[in-house]
């Protein structure tokens, strides 16, 4: 394996499987939890009658645990961590515990309490919100937690708390909510944390990504790339055309633009440069084709499923639109 290939693999692992390379029993535990998550999702898809909030909270509980175990708060390039520090164990177990608490208490909250939260519910819900923001920071960066924080601040203060001036009679009616009300909206129903996005992830995206990951590990990604080079490599501008076709074919089994760029671009960018393309143009072609490749069915990026769910478009129609 060349140095470039090694760095490419490290980039994929850091972006999609965390920055840690655990060893010993900790590696075994993470593998066991990941396998258990896969089995649970396949069971849920087969049974089909698991309560909506229970399915989504269990899905989040698994994600919580793995996020804190495999994604370090600080990533050091070239120096992957091989052990989980004690504070990440506490955060991971605590985050998973909040999801387990909701699964156990939700029937009481919905029926006996009439949707109203006790002080304990508010504390646990607050913990879940904070730990979810921290997990998002670790896995996808600081931008999403900042956006979520601004919207929560808006809910607490109302429009007048963030925006000055006359906002019209309708917005003036919103004077802000209390923190228990915000927690109840985010934590104890299917309109906040456990809304459409995590529902699509738990019911659709996870299974397609699992299928694509297995297919890729069997060598399909490399095979698709070689097919594209064999078909188009001899034409004028064939290196760029092969890059586009290989990105589209890789997108069939991978809903990730990052993985597509790194795995395919490691070969296609170098080929384009050797055939006369500038470095900037070769990189731009690969990034554009890989970003669009993630919308290739059947796996597609999570955003495609979320948009389809919000627009009430069936999956078959979505595939047809993607082809058009």
C-alpha positions as CSV (number, residue, x, y, z in Angstrom):
1,X,0.0,0.0,0.0
2,X,1.4,3.4,-1.0
3,X,1.6,6.4,1.3
4,X,-1.2,8.1,-0.6
5,X,-3.5,5.1,-0.3
6,X,-2.8,4.8,3.4
7,X,-3.7,8.4,4.0
8,X,-6.8,8.0,1.9
9,X,-8.0,5.1,4.0
10,X,-7.2,7.1,7.2
11,X,-9.4,9.9,5.9
12,X,-12.3,7.5,5.3
13,X,-12.0,5.9,8.7
14,X,-11.8,9.2,10.5
15,X,-14.8,10.6,8.7
16,X,-17.1,7.5,8.8
17,X,-15.8,5.1,11.5
18,X,-14.2,7.6,14.0
19,X,-10.7,8.5,14.7
20,X,-9.9,5.7,17.1
21,X,-8.3,2.4,16.3
22,X,-9.2,0.4,19.4
23,X,-7.4,-2.8,20.4
24,X,-8.1,-5.7,22.8
25,X,-11.4,-6.1,24.5
26,X,-12.5,-2.5,23.7
27,X,-12.3,-3.3,20.0
28,X,-14.3,-6.5,20.6
29,X,-16.9,-4.6,22.6
30,X,-17.4,-2.0,19.8
31,X,-17.7,-4.7,17.2
32,X,-20.2,-6.5,19.4
33,X,-22.3,-3.4,19.8
34,X,-22.2,-2.6,16.1
35,X,-23.3,-6.1,15.2
36,X,-26.1,-6.0,17.8
37,X,-27.2,-2.7,16.2
38,X,-27.3,-4.3,12.8
39,X,-29.3,-7.3,14.0
40,X,-31.8,-5.1,15.9
41,X,-32.4,-3.0,12.8
42,X,-32.9,-6.0,10.6
43,X,-35.3,-7.5,13.2
44,X,-37.2,-4.3,13.4
45,X,-37.6,-4.2,9.6
46,X,-38.7,-7.8,9.6
47,X,-41.3,-7.4,12.5
48,X,-42.5,-4.0,11.4
49,X,-44.7,-3.4,14.5
50,X,-42.3,-1.9,17.0
51,X,-43.5,1.3,18.6
52,X,-42.3,4.4,16.6
53,X,-40.6,6.1,19.5
54,X,-39.1,2.9,20.9
55,X,-37.5,2.1,17.6
56,X,-36.1,5.6,17.2
57,X,-34.9,5.9,20.8
58,X,-33.2,2.5,20.5
59,X,-31.6,3.6,17.3
60,X,-30.3,6.7,19.0
61,X,-29.1,4.7,22.0
62,X,-26.8,2.5,19.8
63,X,-25.6,5.6,17.9
64,X,-24.8,7.4,21.2
65,X,-22.7,4.6,22.6
66,X,-20.6,4.1,19.4
67,X,-20.2,7.9,18.9
68,X,-18.5,8.4,22.2
69,X,-16.5,5.2,22.0
70,X,-15.0,5.6,18.4
71,X,-15.1,9.4,17.8
72,X,-12.6,11.2,20.0
73,X,-13.2,14.8,21.0
74,X,-9.8,15.8,19.6
75,X,-8.3,14.0,16.6
76,X,-4.6,13.8,16.1
77,X,-3.7,13.1,12.4
78,X,-1.4,10.0,12.1
79,X,-1.8,9.2,15.8
80,X,-5.1,7.3,16.3
81,X,-6.2,6.6,19.9
82,X,-6.2,2.9,20.8
83,X,-8.1,3.2,24.1
84,X,-11.3,4.9,25.2
85,X,-10.6,7.4,28.1
86,X,-12.7,7.1,31.2
87,X,-14.7,10.2,30.6
88,X,-15.9,9.0,27.2
89,X,-17.1,5.8,28.9
90,X,-19.2,7.9,31.3
91,X,-20.5,10.1,28.5
92,X,-21.4,7.1,26.2
93,X,-23.1,5.1,29.0
94,X,-24.9,8.2,30.2
95,X,-26.1,9.2,26.8
96,X,-27.4,5.6,26.1
97,X,-29.0,5.7,29.5
98,X,-31.1,8.7,28.6
99,X,-32.5,6.8,25.6
100,X,-33.2,3.8,27.8
101,X,-34.9,6.0,30.3
102,X,-37.2,7.4,27.7
103,X,-38.1,4.0,26.3
104,X,-39.1,2.8,29.9
105,X,-40.9,6.0,30.9
106,X,-42.6,7.1,27.7
107,X,-45.8,5.0,28.3
108,X,-46.2,6.7,31.7
109,X,-45.4,10.2,30.2
110,X,-48.0,9.7,27.4
111,X,-50.8,8.1,29.4
112,X,-50.5,8.6,33.1
113,X,-48.9,12.1,33.0
114,X,-50.8,13.4,30.1
115,X,-47.6,14.4,28.3
116,X,-46.4,16.6,31.2
117,X,-42.8,16.0,32.4
118,X,-41.7,15.5,36.0
119,X,-38.6,17.1,37.3
120,X,-36.7,13.9,36.7
121,X,-38.0,13.7,33.1
122,X,-36.8,17.3,32.5
123,X,-33.3,16.6,33.9
124,X,-32.9,13.4,31.8
125,X,-34.2,15.2,28.7
126,X,-31.8,18.1,29.3
127,X,-29.0,15.6,29.6
128,X,-30.0,13.9,26.3
129,X,-30.1,17.3,24.5
130,X,-26.7,18.3,25.8
131,X,-25.1,14.9,25.0
132,X,-26.6,14.8,21.6
133,X,-25.1,18.2,20.8
134,X,-21.7,17.0,22.0
135,X,-22.0,13.8,19.9
136,X,-22.9,15.8,16.8
137,X,-19.9,18.0,17.5
138,X,-17.6,15.0,17.5
139,X,-19.0,13.3,14.5
140,X,-19.9,16.1,12.0
141,X,-18.4,19.2,13.4
142,X,-19.4,22.3,15.4
143,X,-21.8,23.9,12.7
144,X,-24.8,21.7,13.4
145,X,-24.7,22.1,17.2
146,X,-24.5,25.9,16.8
147,X,-27.5,26.0,14.4
148,X,-29.5,23.8,16.9
149,X,-28.5,26.0,19.8
150,X,-29.7,29.1,18.0
151,X,-33.1,27.6,17.3
152,X,-33.4,26.5,21.0
153,X,-32.5,30.0,22.0
154,X,-35.2,31.3,19.7
155,X,-37.7,28.9,21.3
156,X,-36.8,30.2,24.8
157,X,-36.7,33.9,24.1
158,X,-39.2,34.3,21.3
159,X,-38.6,36.5,18.2
160,X,-38.1,39.7,20.2
161,X,-35.3,38.1,22.1
162,X,-33.1,37.6,19.0
163,X,-34.5,40.0,16.4
164,X,-35.1,43.7,17.0
165,X,-37.8,45.8,15.3
166,X,-41.5,45.2,14.4
167,X,-42.0,41.6,13.3
168,X,-45.7,41.8,12.7
169,X,-48.7,40.7,14.8
170,X,-48.3,37.0,14.3
171,X,-44.7,36.7,15.5
172,X,-45.3,39.1,18.3
173,X,-47.6,36.5,19.9
174,X,-44.7,34.2,20.6
175,X,-43.1,35.4,23.8
176,X,-40.9,32.4,24.4
177,X,-41.3,29.1,26.1
178,X,-40.0,27.7,29.4
179,X,-37.1,25.2,29.4
180,X,-39.4,22.3,30.5
181,X,-41.6,23.1,27.6
182,X,-38.7,23.0,25.2
183,X,-37.4,19.8,26.7
184,X,-40.9,18.2,26.3
185,X,-41.0,19.2,22.7
186,X,-37.6,17.9,21.9
187,X,-37.4,14.9,24.2
188,X,-40.8,13.3,24.8
189,X,-42.5,13.1,21.4
190,X,-41.9,12.4,17.8
191,X,-41.7,16.0,16.7
192,X,-38.2,17.0,18.1
193,X,-35.2,14.7,18.4
194,X,-37.2,11.7,17.4
195,X,-38.8,13.3,14.4
196,X,-38.6,12.7,10.7
197,X,-34.8,12.7,10.3
198,X,-34.1,9.9,12.8
199,X,-37.2,8.0,11.7
200,X,-35.9,7.9,8.2
201,X,-32.5,6.8,9.5
202,X,-33.9,4.1,11.6
203,X,-36.4,2.7,9.1
204,X,-34.7,3.2,5.7
205,X,-31.2,4.7,5.6
206,X,-29.6,2.3,8.0
207,X,-30.5,-0.8,6.1
208,X,-29.5,0.6,2.7
209,X,-26.1,1.8,4.1
210,X,-25.6,-1.7,5.7
211,X,-26.3,-3.3,2.3
212,X,-23.9,-0.9,0.6
213,X,-21.1,-1.4,3.2
214,X,-21.3,-5.2,2.8
215,X,-21.3,-4.9,-1.0
216,X,-18.3,-2.6,-0.9
217,X,-16.3,-4.9,1.4
218,X,-16.8,-7.7,-1.0
219,X,-14.9,-5.6,-3.6
220,X,-17.7,-4.0,-5.6
221,X,-16.3,-0.5,-5.2
222,X,-12.9,-1.3,-6.8
223,X,-14.6,-3.5,-9.5
224,X,-16.9,-0.6,-10.5
225,X,-13.9,1.7,-10.8
226,X,-12.0,-0.7,-13.0
227,X,-15.1,-1.1,-15.2
228,X,-15.3,2.6,-15.7
229,X,-11.7,2.9,-16.6
230,X,-11.9,0.0,-19.0
231,X,-15.0,1.4,-20.8
232,X,-13.9,5.1,-21.0
233,X,-10.2,5.2,-20.5
234,X,-9.4,5.1,-24.2
235,X,-11.6,8.0,-25.2
236,X,-10.7,11.7,-25.4
237,X,-10.9,13.0,-21.9
238,X,-11.4,9.5,-20.9
239,X,-9.8,9.9,-17.4
240,X,-12.4,12.5,-16.4
241,X,-15.2,10.5,-17.9
242,X,-14.0,7.4,-16.1
243,X,-14.0,9.4,-12.9
244,X,-17.6,10.5,-13.4
245,X,-18.8,7.0,-14.2
246,X,-16.9,5.3,-11.4
247,X,-18.3,7.9,-8.9
248,X,-21.8,7.1,-10.2
249,X,-21.2,3.4,-9.9
250,X,-19.7,3.8,-6.4
251,X,-22.7,5.8,-5.4
252,X,-24.9,2.8,-6.1
253,X,-23.4,1.1,-3.0
254,X,-22.3,4.1,-0.9
255,X,-24.4,7.1,0.2
256,X,-21.2,8.9,1.3
257,X,-19.6,11.6,-0.8
258,X,-16.5,11.5,1.4
259,X,-16.0,7.8,0.9
260,X,-16.6,8.2,-2.8
261,X,-14.0,11.0,-3.2
262,X,-11.3,9.3,-1.2
263,X,-11.6,5.7,-2.5
264,X,-12.2,6.7,-6.2
265,X,-10.2,9.9,-6.3
266,X,-7.1,8.2,-5.0
267,X,-6.8,6.7,-8.5
268,X,-8.8,8.9,-10.8
269,X,-7.3,12.3,-9.8
270,X,-3.8,11.0,-10.4
271,X,-4.9,9.6,-13.8
272,X,-6.4,12.9,-14.8
273,X,-3.3,14.8,-13.9
274,X,-1.1,12.4,-15.8
275,X,-3.2,12.9,-18.9
276,X,-2.9,16.7,-18.8
277,X,-5.6,18.0,-16.5
278,X,-4.5,20.6,-13.9
279,X,-4.5,19.6,-10.3
280,X,-7.4,22.0,-9.5
281,X,-9.5,20.8,-12.4
282,X,-8.9,17.1,-11.6
283,X,-9.9,17.7,-8.0
284,X,-13.0,19.7,-9.0
285,X,-14.2,17.0,-11.4
286,X,-13.8,14.3,-8.7
287,X,-15.5,16.3,-6.0
288,X,-18.4,17.2,-8.2
289,X,-19.0,13.7,-9.5
290,X,-18.6,12.1,-6.1
291,X,-21.0,14.6,-4.5
292,X,-23.6,13.8,-7.1
293,X,-22.8,10.1,-6.9
294,X,-24.2,9.9,-3.4
295,X,-27.7,10.5,-4.9
296,X,-27.5,7.4,-7.0
297,X,-30.1,4.8,-5.9
298,X,-30.6,2.5,-4.2
299,X,-28.5,3.6,-1.2
300,X,-28.4,7.4,-1.8
301,X,-27.5,10.0,0.9
302,X,-29.6,10.4,4.0
303,X,-30.7,13.8,2.8
304,X,-32.5,12.3,-0.2
305,X,-34.7,10.1,2.0
306,X,-35.4,12.9,4.4
307,X,-36.6,15.1,1.6
308,X,-38.7,12.3,0.2
309,X,-40.3,11.8,3.6
310,X,-41.1,15.4,4.1
311,X,-42.5,15.7,0.6
312,X,-44.5,12.4,1.0
313,X,-42.8,10.8,-2.1
314,X,-42.7,7.1,-2.3
315,X,-39.3,5.4,-2.7
316,X,-40.1,4.1,-6.2
317,X,-41.0,7.5,-7.3
318,X,-37.8,8.9,-5.8
319,X,-35.7,6.4,-7.7
320,X,-37.5,7.4,-10.9
321,X,-36.8,11.1,-10.2
322,X,-33.1,10.4,-9.5
323,X,-32.8,8.7,-12.9
324,X,-34.5,11.6,-14.7
